């Protein structure tokens, strides 16, 4: 069979939590990179990846912290990331907006669209001038649909909306800004690849509330796709979206993405393991891919605590089942590389490739979770992927025929018992 080139140099990817939202009742600016010590530990954090055969990592540029207004930017905050990427040979997928925008900027205004586009163009040029390998790969606005819920309906973060109408309006504004940013970047860097990321979700009505079936269906099939529909031009074509512009779909998947509808205005209730309303993840991957028919990656996925190896095993089987249905899958991102804290209570989630242990001195020590990395190596070997990077991980991209052959040979069944 002829070689079929993938988009990335490795099939397994990773990334770092980088939110910069205005958060909670106190409405304080948070920088998760700072909270996790990623600026100080950048070299160590990126150094985790080459011995694991991972050459690609999602990374963030903190828009609220680098944009000083009036076209003045200070990108020096990300210089440690650029240096570490070069030193360890890691290709970044740059998030330009991860749940945060500059103070005083109205997200519903035209200024939001134009200012984000100008910033995105400047940010792309900055990293392009310092990149060790190209073309650039950028995620303009991370999870605009999920951010719509957090900031538009649940009031967790800015702009602190509290209704479905606020949510839809906010998500639409984010999608508009995303489109403008893509076009601005391609004016100066036409080969840039874009990854547009949102969660895979499934929403069902409560067992005793069949009257909520339509509301649940609307969230699962209409609202969940709103940003992608605008980006692809299927909705609001006046904003300039197109299937070509959507480029690469990023599909985030966690166990809490399958939910029972809670009535609106608050998060839905995650379905518990064994609930017969849970669907195979392969079904959700296929439905999202089939709607747009664009190359895709699983852009975030992870289990918790000791369940991480089993989660990786399950999600890889689901991905291969989706590949057997024709899904054009280019990678699986084990997110995060380094553990993160619960946004609400600050407790470590134990979901990373490496856990974080806080020493008495206050230092944050990284400690890889060995059962997780061992499961990763097993799957790399089954898929004929490298288990560690050589000196030139970019000499050839992933041969997707290896993934197709493994999917065909293993023929995993899509399984709802994955949570």
C-alpha positions as a Markdown table, in Angstrom:
| # | Residue | x | y | z |
|---|---|---|---|---|
| 1 | Unk | 0.0 | 0.0 | 0.0 |
| 2 | Unk | 1.3 | 3.5 | -0.9 |
| 3 | Unk | 2.4 | 5.8 | 2.0 |
| 4 | Unk | -0.4 | 8.1 | 3.3 |
| 5 | Unk | 1.2 | 11.0 | 5.0 |
| 6 | Unk | -0.2 | 12.3 | 8.2 |
| 7 | Unk | -0.2 | 16.0 | 9.3 |
| 8 | Unk | 2.1 | 15.5 | 12.3 |
| 9 | Unk | 5.5 | 13.8 | 13.0 |
| 10 | Unk | 4.1 | 11.5 | 15.7 |
| 11 | Unk | 0.6 | 10.0 | 16.2 |
| 12 | Unk | 0.6 | 10.7 | 20.0 |
| 13 | Unk | 0.6 | 14.3 | 21.0 |
| 14 | Unk | 0.4 | 16.1 | 24.3 |
| 15 | Unk | 0.0 | 19.7 | 25.7 |
| 16 | Unk | 0.0 | 22.0 | 28.7 |
| 17 | Unk | -2.9 | 23.6 | 30.6 |
| 18 | Unk | -2.7 | 27.4 | 29.9 |
| 19 | Unk | -6.0 | 29.1 | 30.8 |
| 20 | Unk | -5.9 | 32.8 | 31.5 |
| 21 | Unk | -9.6 | 33.5 | 32.4 |
| 22 | Unk | -11.1 | 36.1 | 34.7 |
| 23 | Unk | -12.4 | 33.6 | 37.3 |
| 24 | Unk | -15.1 | 33.3 | 39.9 |
| 25 | Unk | -17.0 | 35.7 | 42.1 |
| 26 | Unk | -13.8 | 37.7 | 42.8 |
| 27 | Unk | -13.3 | 38.0 | 39.1 |
| 28 | Unk | -9.5 | 37.7 | 39.4 |
| 29 | Unk | -7.1 | 37.1 | 36.5 |
| 30 | Unk | -5.6 | 33.6 | 36.6 |
| 31 | Unk | -2.6 | 32.3 | 34.7 |
| 32 | Unk | -2.6 | 28.5 | 34.9 |
| 33 | Unk | 0.9 | 28.3 | 33.4 |
| 34 | Unk | 2.1 | 30.3 | 36.4 |
| 35 | Unk | 0.1 | 28.3 | 38.9 |
| 36 | Unk | 1.6 | 25.1 | 37.5 |
| 37 | Unk | 5.1 | 26.4 | 37.4 |
| 38 | Unk | 5.3 | 25.9 | 33.6 |
| 39 | Unk | 7.3 | 29.1 | 32.9 |
| 40 | Unk | 10.0 | 28.1 | 35.4 |
| 41 | Unk | 9.8 | 24.3 | 34.4 |
| 42 | Unk | 9.5 | 24.8 | 30.7 |
| 43 | Unk | 12.7 | 22.9 | 29.9 |
| 44 | Unk | 11.9 | 20.1 | 32.2 |
| 45 | Unk | 8.3 | 19.9 | 31.0 |
| 46 | Unk | 9.2 | 19.7 | 27.3 |
| 47 | Unk | 12.0 | 17.3 | 28.2 |
| 48 | Unk | 9.4 | 14.8 | 29.3 |
| 49 | Unk | 8.2 | 14.3 | 25.8 |
| 50 | Unk | 11.1 | 13.0 | 23.6 |
| 51 | Unk | 11.7 | 9.9 | 25.6 |
| 52 | Unk | 8.0 | 9.1 | 25.3 |
| 53 | Unk | 8.0 | 9.3 | 21.5 |
| 54 | Unk | 5.9 | 12.6 | 21.5 |
| 55 | Unk | 7.0 | 15.4 | 19.1 |
| 56 | Unk | 4.0 | 17.6 | 19.2 |
| 57 | Unk | 2.5 | 19.6 | 22.2 |
| 58 | Unk | -0.3 | 22.1 | 22.5 |
| 59 | Unk | 0.9 | 25.3 | 24.1 |
| 60 | Unk | -0.6 | 28.7 | 24.9 |
| 61 | Unk | 0.1 | 32.3 | 24.3 |
| 62 | Unk | -1.6 | 34.3 | 27.1 |
| 63 | Unk | -3.5 | 37.0 | 25.1 |
| 64 | Unk | -4.5 | 39.0 | 28.2 |
| 65 | Unk | -0.9 | 39.1 | 29.5 |
| 66 | Unk | 1.0 | 40.0 | 26.3 |
| 67 | Unk | -1.5 | 42.5 | 24.7 |
| 68 | Unk | -0.8 | 45.9 | 26.2 |
| 69 | Unk | -3.3 | 47.7 | 23.9 |
| 70 | Unk | -2.9 | 49.9 | 20.8 |
| 71 | Unk | -1.0 | 47.3 | 18.9 |
| 72 | Unk | 1.7 | 46.9 | 21.6 |
| 73 | Unk | 2.7 | 43.4 | 22.5 |
| 74 | Unk | 5.2 | 41.8 | 24.8 |
| 75 | Unk | 5.7 | 38.2 | 23.9 |
| 76 | Unk | 8.8 | 37.6 | 26.1 |
| 77 | Unk | 6.6 | 35.6 | 28.5 |
| 78 | Unk | 6.6 | 32.7 | 26.0 |
| 79 | Unk | 10.4 | 32.8 | 25.2 |
| 80 | Unk | 11.1 | 29.9 | 27.7 |
| 81 | Unk | 8.6 | 27.8 | 25.7 |
| 82 | Unk | 10.2 | 28.6 | 22.4 |
| 83 | Unk | 13.7 | 27.8 | 23.8 |
| 84 | Unk | 12.5 | 24.5 | 25.2 |
| 85 | Unk | 10.7 | 23.5 | 22.1 |
| 86 | Unk | 13.8 | 24.1 | 20.1 |
| 87 | Unk | 16.1 | 22.3 | 22.5 |
| 88 | Unk | 13.9 | 19.2 | 22.7 |
| 89 | Unk | 12.6 | 19.2 | 19.1 |
| 90 | Unk | 8.9 | 19.6 | 20.0 |
| 91 | Unk | 6.5 | 21.0 | 17.4 |
| 92 | Unk | 3.9 | 23.3 | 19.1 |
| 93 | Unk | 0.2 | 23.8 | 18.4 |
| 94 | Unk | -0.2 | 27.3 | 19.6 |
| 95 | Unk | -3.4 | 28.2 | 21.4 |
| 96 | Unk | -3.8 | 32.0 | 20.9 |
| 97 | Unk | -6.8 | 32.4 | 23.2 |
| 98 | Unk | -7.4 | 29.9 | 26.0 |
| 99 | Unk | -10.4 | 31.2 | 27.9 |
| 100 | Unk | -9.0 | 34.8 | 28.4 |
| 101 | Unk | -9.1 | 38.2 | 26.8 |
| 102 | Unk | -7.7 | 41.6 | 27.8 |
| 103 | Unk | -9.2 | 43.6 | 30.6 |
| 104 | Unk | -11.7 | 46.2 | 29.5 |
| 105 | Unk | -12.5 | 44.6 | 26.1 |
| 106 | Unk | -16.1 | 43.9 | 25.3 |
| 107 | Unk | -16.4 | 40.4 | 23.8 |
| 108 | Unk | -19.6 | 41.4 | 22.0 |
| 109 | Unk | -18.1 | 44.4 | 20.2 |
| 110 | Unk | -16.6 | 44.8 | 16.8 |
| 111 | Unk | -13.4 | 45.8 | 18.6 |
| 112 | Unk | -13.1 | 42.3 | 20.0 |
| 113 | Unk | -13.0 | 40.8 | 16.5 |
| 114 | Unk | -10.5 | 43.4 | 15.1 |
| 115 | Unk | -8.3 | 43.4 | 18.2 |
| 116 | Unk | -8.1 | 39.6 | 18.3 |
| 117 | Unk | -7.3 | 39.4 | 14.6 |
| 118 | Unk | -4.5 | 42.0 | 15.0 |
| 119 | Unk | -3.1 | 40.2 | 18.0 |
| 120 | Unk | -3.3 | 36.8 | 16.3 |
| 121 | Unk | -1.4 | 38.1 | 13.3 |
| 122 | Unk | 1.4 | 39.5 | 15.5 |
| 123 | Unk | 1.6 | 36.4 | 17.7 |
| 124 | Unk | 1.8 | 34.1 | 14.6 |
| 125 | Unk | 4.6 | 36.2 | 13.2 |
| 126 | Unk | 6.5 | 36.2 | 16.5 |
| 127 | Unk | 6.5 | 32.4 | 16.8 |
| 128 | Unk | 7.1 | 31.9 | 13.1 |
| 129 | Unk | 10.2 | 34.0 | 13.3 |
| 130 | Unk | 11.5 | 31.8 | 16.1 |
| 131 | Unk | 10.2 | 28.4 | 15.0 |
| 132 | Unk | 12.6 | 25.5 | 14.6 |
| 133 | Unk | 10.2 | 23.8 | 12.1 |
| 134 | Unk | 7.3 | 24.8 | 10.0 |
| 135 | Unk | 4.6 | 25.4 | 8.9 |
| 136 | Unk | 2.9 | 26.8 | 12.0 |
| 137 | Unk | 0.0 | 25.0 | 13.6 |
| 138 | Unk | -2.4 | 27.2 | 15.5 |
| 139 | Unk | -5.6 | 26.8 | 17.5 |
| 140 | Unk | -7.0 | 30.4 | 17.4 |
| 141 | Unk | -9.7 | 30.2 | 20.1 |
| 142 | Unk | -9.8 | 27.1 | 22.3 |
| 143 | Unk | -13.2 | 25.5 | 22.8 |
| 144 | Unk | -15.4 | 28.4 | 21.8 |
| 145 | Unk | -18.5 | 26.3 | 22.4 |
| 146 | Unk | -17.4 | 25.1 | 25.9 |
| 147 | Unk | -16.2 | 28.6 | 26.8 |
| 148 | Unk | -19.6 | 29.8 | 25.7 |
| 149 | Unk | -21.1 | 27.7 | 28.5 |
| 150 | Unk | -18.5 | 28.6 | 31.1 |
| 151 | Unk | -18.6 | 32.3 | 30.4 |
| 152 | Unk | -22.0 | 32.8 | 28.8 |
| 153 | Unk | -24.4 | 30.6 | 30.8 |
| 154 | Unk | -22.8 | 29.2 | 34.0 |
| 155 | Unk | -21.0 | 32.4 | 35.0 |
| 156 | Unk | -17.8 | 30.7 | 36.0 |
| 157 | Unk | -15.6 | 33.2 | 34.1 |
| 158 | Unk | -15.7 | 36.3 | 32.0 |
| 159 | Unk | -18.0 | 37.6 | 30.5 |
| 160 | Unk | -20.1 | 36.0 | 33.3 |
| 161 | Unk | -23.3 | 35.5 | 31.3 |
| 162 | Unk | -26.2 | 33.6 | 32.9 |
| 163 | Unk | -28.5 | 32.5 | 30.1 |
| 164 | Unk | -28.7 | 30.4 | 27.0 |
| 165 | Unk | -29.1 | 33.6 | 25.0 |
| 166 | Unk | -25.9 | 35.0 | 26.5 |
| 167 | Unk | -24.1 | 31.7 | 25.7 |
| 168 | Unk | -25.1 | 31.6 | 22.1 |
| 169 | Unk | -24.2 | 35.3 | 21.6 |
| 170 | Unk | -20.8 | 34.8 | 23.2 |
| 171 | Unk | -20.0 | 31.6 | 21.2 |
| 172 | Unk | -21.0 | 33.4 | 18.0 |
| 173 | Unk | -18.7 | 36.3 | 18.9 |
| 174 | Unk | -15.8 | 33.9 | 19.6 |
| 175 | Unk | -16.3 | 32.1 | 16.2 |
| 176 | Unk | -16.4 | 35.5 | 14.4 |
| 177 | Unk | -13.1 | 36.5 | 16.0 |
| 178 | Unk | -11.6 | 33.1 | 15.2 |
| 179 | Unk | -12.5 | 33.5 | 11.5 |
| 180 | Unk | -11.0 | 37.0 | 11.4 |
| 181 | Unk | -7.8 | 35.7 | 13.0 |
| 182 | Unk | -7.4 | 32.8 | 10.6 |
| 183 | Unk | -7.7 | 35.2 | 7.6 |
| 184 | Unk | -5.3 | 37.7 | 9.1 |
| 185 | Unk | -2.7 | 35.1 | 9.8 |
| 186 | Unk | -2.9 | 33.6 | 6.3 |
| 187 | Unk | -2.3 | 37.1 | 4.8 |
| 188 | Unk | 1.3 | 36.8 | 6.1 |
| 189 | Unk | 1.8 | 33.1 | 6.7 |
| 190 | Unk | -0.4 | 31.3 | 4.0 |
| 191 | Unk | 0.9 | 27.8 | 4.9 |
| 192 | Unk | -0.4 | 28.0 | 8.5 |
| 193 | Unk | -2.5 | 25.0 | 9.6 |
| 194 | Unk | -5.4 | 25.6 | 12.0 |
| 195 | Unk | -6.9 | 23.2 | 14.6 |
| 196 | Unk | -10.4 | 24.2 | 15.7 |
| 197 | Unk | -11.1 | 22.5 | 19.1 |
| 198 | Unk | -14.3 | 21.8 | 21.0 |
| 199 | Unk | -15.5 | 18.9 | 23.1 |
| 200 | Unk | -17.3 | 15.8 | 22.0 |
| 201 | Unk | -20.5 | 15.7 | 24.1 |
| 202 | Unk | -23.7 | 13.7 | 24.4 |
| 203 | Unk | -26.7 | 14.9 | 26.3 |
| 204 | Unk | -29.8 | 12.8 | 27.3 |
| 205 | Unk | -33.0 | 13.7 | 29.2 |
| 206 | Unk | -33.5 | 12.5 | 32.8 |
| 207 | Unk | -35.2 | 9.1 | 32.9 |
| 208 | Unk | -38.2 | 10.6 | 34.6 |
| 209 | Unk | -38.4 | 13.7 | 32.3 |
| 210 | Unk | -39.2 | 12.7 | 28.7 |
| 211 | Unk | -40.5 | 16.3 | 28.3 |
| 212 | Unk | -36.8 | 17.4 | 28.3 |
| 213 | Unk | -35.8 | 15.2 | 25.4 |
| 214 | Unk | -35.9 | 18.0 | 22.8 |
| 215 | Unk | -33.8 | 20.3 | 25.0 |
| 216 | Unk | -31.3 | 17.6 | 25.5 |
| 217 | Unk | -31.2 | 16.8 | 21.7 |
| 218 | Unk | -30.8 | 20.5 | 21.0 |
| 219 | Unk | -27.7 | 20.7 | 23.2 |
| 220 | Unk | -26.2 | 17.5 | 21.7 |
| 221 | Unk | -26.8 | 18.2 | 18.0 |
| 222 | Unk | -27.3 | 22.0 | 17.6 |
| 223 | Unk | -25.5 | 23.9 | 20.3 |
| 224 | Unk | -22.5 | 21.5 | 20.5 |
| 225 | Unk | -21.7 | 22.2 | 16.9 |
| 226 | Unk | -22.4 | 26.0 | 16.8 |
| 227 | Unk | -18.8 | 27.2 | 16.6 |
| 228 | Unk | -17.8 | 24.6 | 14.0 |
| 229 | Unk | -20.9 | 25.4 | 12.0 |
| 230 | Unk | -20.0 | 29.1 | 11.9 |
| 231 | Unk | -16.3 | 28.4 | 11.2 |
| 232 | Unk | -17.3 | 26.1 | 8.3 |
| 233 | Unk | -19.8 | 28.5 | 6.9 |
| 234 | Unk | -22.8 | 26.2 | 7.5 |
| 235 | Unk | -24.3 | 28.9 | 9.8 |
| 236 | Unk | -23.9 | 32.7 | 9.5 |
| 237 | Unk | -22.1 | 32.5 | 6.2 |
| 238 | Unk | -21.9 | 36.3 | 6.3 |
| 239 | Unk | -19.0 | 36.0 | 8.8 |
| 240 | Unk | -16.8 | 34.3 | 6.1 |
| 241 | Unk | -16.4 | 30.8 | 7.4 |
| 242 | Unk | -15.7 | 27.8 | 5.1 |
| 243 | Unk | -14.8 | 24.1 | 5.3 |
| 244 | Unk | -11.3 | 25.0 | 4.0 |
| 245 | Unk | -10.9 | 27.5 | 6.9 |
| 246 | Unk | -11.9 | 24.9 | 9.5 |
| 247 | Unk | -8.9 | 22.9 | 8.3 |
| 248 | Unk | -8.4 | 20.4 | 11.2 |
| 249 | Unk | -11.0 | 19.4 | 13.7 |
| 250 | Unk | -9.9 | 19.0 | 17.3 |
| 251 | Unk | -12.1 | 16.7 | 19.3 |
| 252 | Unk | -11.8 | 16.8 | 23.1 |
| 253 | Unk | -13.1 | 13.8 | 25.0 |
| 254 | Unk | -13.5 | 13.2 | 28.7 |
| 255 | Unk | -15.8 | 11.0 | 30.6 |
| 256 | Unk | -17.9 | 13.9 | 31.9 |
| 257 | Unk | -18.8 | 14.8 | 28.3 |
| 258 | Unk | -21.7 | 12.4 | 28.3 |
| 259 | Unk | -24.4 | 14.0 | 30.5 |
| 260 | Unk | -28.0 | 14.1 | 31.7 |
| 261 | Unk | -29.7 | 17.4 | 30.9 |
| 262 | Unk | -30.0 | 19.5 | 34.1 |
| 263 | Unk | -32.5 | 22.1 | 32.9 |
| 264 | Unk | -30.2 | 24.9 | 31.6 |
| 265 | Unk | -28.3 | 27.6 | 33.5 |
| 266 | Unk | -26.0 | 25.1 | 35.2 |
| 267 | Unk | -23.7 | 22.3 | 34.1 |
| 268 | Unk | -25.4 | 19.0 | 33.1 |
| 269 | Unk | -24.9 | 15.9 | 35.3 |
| 270 | Unk | -22.2 | 13.4 | 34.0 |
| 271 | Unk | -23.6 | 10.0 | 33.4 |
| 272 | Unk | -22.3 | 7.4 | 35.8 |
| 273 | Unk | -20.3 | 4.3 | 34.6 |
| 274 | Unk | -22.6 | 1.5 | 33.5 |
| 275 | Unk | -25.5 | 3.9 | 32.4 |
| 276 | Unk | -27.0 | 2.3 | 29.3 |
| 277 | Unk | -27.5 | 5.8 | 27.8 |
| 278 | Unk | -23.7 | 6.2 | 27.4 |
| 279 | Unk | -22.6 | 5.9 | 23.7 |
| 280 | Unk | -19.4 | 4.6 | 22.3 |
| 281 | Unk | -16.8 | 7.4 | 21.8 |
| 282 | Unk | -16.3 | 6.1 | 18.2 |
| 283 | Unk | -19.9 | 7.1 | 17.4 |
| 284 | Unk | -19.2 | 10.7 | 18.6 |
| 285 | Unk | -16.0 | 10.9 | 16.7 |
| 286 | Unk | -17.6 | 9.6 | 13.6 |
| 287 | Unk | -20.6 | 12.0 | 13.8 |
| 288 | Unk | -18.4 | 15.1 | 14.2 |
| 289 | Unk | -16.1 | 14.1 | 11.4 |
| 290 | Unk | -18.9 | 13.1 | 9.1 |
| 291 | Unk | -20.5 | 16.4 | 9.4 |
| 292 | Unk | -17.5 | 18.4 | 8.1 |
| 293 | Unk | -15.3 | 15.7 | 6.5 |
| 294 | Unk | -12.1 | 17.4 | 7.6 |
| 295 | Unk | -8.9 | 15.8 | 9.0 |
| 296 | Unk | -9.2 | 15.5 | 12.8 |
| 297 | Unk | -7.3 | 14.7 | 16.0 |
| 298 | Unk | -8.5 | 13.8 | 19.5 |
| 299 | Unk | -7.1 | 17.1 | 20.9 |
| 300 | Unk | -7.5 | 16.3 | 24.6 |
| 301 | Unk | -8.2 | 13.1 | 26.5 |
| 302 | Unk | -7.2 | 11.7 | 29.8 |
| 303 | Unk | -8.5 | 9.4 | 32.6 |
| 304 | Unk | -7.9 | 10.2 | 36.3 |
| 305 | Unk | -5.6 | 8.7 | 38.9 |
| 306 | Unk | -5.0 | 5.0 | 38.4 |
| 307 | Unk | -7.5 | 4.8 | 35.6 |
| 308 | Unk | -5.3 | 6.6 | 33.2 |
| 309 | Unk | -3.8 | 3.4 | 31.5 |
| 310 | Unk | -7.2 | 1.9 | 31.1 |
| 311 | Unk | -8.6 | 5.1 | 29.7 |
| 312 | Unk | -5.7 | 5.3 | 27.1 |
| 313 | Unk | -6.4 | 1.7 | 26.1 |
| 314 | Unk | -10.1 | 2.4 | 25.7 |
| 315 | Unk | -9.8 | 5.7 | 23.9 |
| 316 | Unk | -7.3 | 4.2 | 21.4 |
| 317 | Unk | -9.6 | 1.3 | 20.7 |
| 318 | Unk | -12.5 | 3.8 | 20.1 |
| 319 | Unk | -10.3 | 5.8 | 17.8 |
| 320 | Unk | -9.3 | 2.8 | 15.8 |
| 321 | Unk | -13.0 | 1.7 | 15.6 |
| 322 | Unk | -13.7 | 5.2 | 14.2 |
| 323 | Unk | -10.8 | 4.9 | 11.7 |
| 324 | Unk | -12.4 | 1.6 | 10.4 |
| 325 | Unk | -15.6 | 3.7 | 9.7 |
| 326 | Unk | -13.6 | 6.0 | 7.5 |
| 327 | Unk | -12.6 | 8.8 | 10.0 |
| 328 | Unk | -9.5 | 10.7 | 8.8 |
| 329 | Unk | -7.8 | 10.7 | 12.2 |
| 330 | Unk | -4.3 | 12.1 | 12.5 |
| 331 | Unk | -3.4 | 11.8 | 16.2 |
| 332 | Unk | -4.4 | 11.4 | 19.9 |
| 333 | Unk | -3.4 | 14.1 | 22.3 |
| 334 | Unk | -2.7 | 12.9 | 25.9 |
| 335 | Unk | -3.6 | 16.0 | 27.8 |
| 336 | Unk | -2.1 | 17.4 | 29.9 |
| 337 | Unk | 1.6 | 16.4 | 29.9 |
| 338 | Unk | 1.9 | 17.7 | 33.4 |
| 339 | Unk | -0.9 | 17.5 | 35.9 |
| 340 | Unk | -3.3 | 20.4 | 36.4 |
| 341 | Unk | -5.5 | 21.5 | 39.3 |
| 342 | Unk | -9.2 | 21.6 | 39.6 |
| 343 | Unk | -10.2 | 25.1 | 38.6 |
| 344 | Unk | -12.7 | 25.3 | 41.5 |
| 345 | Unk | -10.9 | 23.9 | 44.5 |
| 346 | Unk | -7.2 | 23.9 | 43.5 |
| 347 | Unk | -6.7 | 20.2 | 44.1 |
| 348 | Unk | -4.4 | 18.2 | 41.8 |
| 349 | Unk | -6.5 | 16.1 | 39.4 |
| 350 | Unk | -3.9 | 13.4 | 38.7 |
| 351 | Unk | -4.7 | 13.2 | 35.0 |
| 352 | Unk | -1.3 | 14.1 | 33.4 |
| 353 | Unk | 1.4 | 12.0 | 32.0 |
| 354 | Unk | 3.4 | 13.4 | 34.9 |
| 355 | Unk | 1.9 | 14.1 | 38.3 |
| 356 | Unk | 2.9 | 17.1 | 40.3 |
| 357 | Unk | 4.1 | 16.8 | 43.9 |
| 358 | Unk | 4.5 | 20.0 | 46.0 |
| 359 | Unk | 7.5 | 19.8 | 48.2 |
| 360 | Unk | 7.8 | 21.4 | 51.6 |
| 361 | Unk | 9.8 | 24.2 | 50.0 |
| 362 | Unk | 6.9 | 25.0 | 47.7 |
| 363 | Unk | 8.6 | 23.6 | 44.6 |
| 364 | Unk | 6.4 | 21.6 | 42.2 |
| 365 | Unk | 8.2 | 18.4 | 41.3 |
| 366 | Unk | 7.2 | 16.5 | 38.2 |
| 367 | Unk | 6.8 | 12.7 | 38.5 |
| 368 | Unk | 5.8 | 10.6 | 35.5 |
| 369 | Unk | 3.0 | 8.1 | 36.2 |
| 370 | Unk | 4.7 | 4.9 | 35.0 |
| 371 | Unk | 1.6 | 2.7 | 34.3 |
| 372 | Unk | 0.4 | 5.4 | 31.9 |
| 373 | Unk | 3.6 | 5.7 | 30.0 |
| 374 | Unk | 3.9 | 1.9 | 29.9 |
| 375 | Unk | 0.4 | 1.7 | 28.2 |
| 376 | Unk | 1.5 | 4.4 | 25.8 |
| 377 | Unk | 4.5 | 2.4 | 24.7 |
| 378 | Unk | 2.4 | -0.7 | 24.2 |
| 379 | Unk | 0.2 | 1.2 | 21.8 |
| 380 | Unk | 3.1 | 2.9 | 20.0 |
| 381 | Unk | 4.5 | -0.6 | 19.3 |
| 382 | Unk | 1.1 | -1.9 | 18.1 |
| 383 | Unk | 0.8 | 1.1 | 15.8 |
| 384 | Unk | 4.4 | 0.9 | 14.6 |
| 385 | Unk | 5.2 | 4.3 | 16.1 |
| 386 | Unk | 8.4 | 5.4 | 17.7 |
| 387 | Unk | 8.7 | 5.0 | 21.5 |
| 388 | Unk | 11.3 | 7.8 | 21.7 |
| 389 | Unk | 12.4 | 10.6 | 19.4 |
| 390 | Unk | 15.5 | 10.4 | 17.3 |
| 391 | Unk | 17.6 | 13.4 | 16.4 |
| 392 | Unk | 15.3 | 14.4 | 13.5 |
| 393 | Unk | 11.7 | 13.6 | 14.3 |
| 394 | Unk | 10.6 | 15.7 | 11.3 |
| 395 | Unk | 12.3 | 13.8 | 8.5 |
| 396 | Unk | 9.0 | 12.1 | 7.7 |
| 397 | Unk | 5.4 | 12.5 | 9.0 |
| 398 | Unk | 3.3 | 9.6 | 10.4 |
| 399 | Unk | 2.5 | 7.0 | 7.8 |
| 400 | Unk | -1.3 | 6.7 | 8.3 |
| 401 | Unk | -1.3 | 3.3 | 6.5 |
| 402 | Unk | 0.2 | 1.9 | 9.7 |
| 403 | Unk | -2.8 | 3.2 | 11.6 |
| 404 | Unk | -5.2 | 1.9 | 9.0 |
| 405 | Unk | -3.5 | -1.5 | 9.0 |
| 406 | Unk | -3.6 | -1.7 | 12.8 |
| 407 | Unk | -7.3 | -0.7 | 12.9 |
| 408 | Unk | -8.1 | -3.3 | 10.3 |
| 409 | Unk | -6.1 | -6.1 | 12.0 |
| 410 | Unk | -7.3 | -5.4 | 15.6 |
| 411 | Unk | -10.9 | -4.6 | 14.5 |
| 412 | Unk | -11.9 | -3.2 | 17.9 |
| 413 | Unk | -15.6 | -3.0 | 18.7 |
| 414 | Unk | -17.0 | 0.4 | 19.6 |
| 415 | Unk | -17.9 | 0.0 | 23.2 |
| 416 | Unk | -20.1 | 2.1 | 25.5 |
| 417 | Unk | -18.5 | 0.6 | 28.6 |
| 418 | Unk | -15.6 | 3.0 | 28.6 |
| 419 | Unk | -16.2 | 5.4 | 31.4 |
